[in-house]
Amino acid sequence: MARYKHPSRKKRLIKKGRQTRWAPFWTVPKIYGPGRKVHPGRHTEVKRSWRRTKIQA
């Protein structure tokens, strides 16, 4: 990728980076109740890794 990133491309990359983060920890008790232990990554909409899947930004 180029050294200088155009602002619009940078904005798209930032959005994609936000989408791949785990969901907040408080979503687990909210969805399943207080006793259940589930990984918050399950509630992430878009799952993408920088190694596996590339994006067309």
C-alpha positions, 0 to 999 in steps of 0.5 A: 500500500502507498506510503501516503494514504488518501483521507477517503481510503483511510476512513474506509480502513478505519471503519473496517478495523472497527468492524472486526473488534470484539463486541463489548463485554457487557453484551454477554450478560445482556443477551444470555443472562448473568451466569453464562460465560460466552466470548464477546467475539461471538457478537461481532458482525463482521469477522475478518483477519488481516491474514485471511481476508483482504479488503478492497479499500 
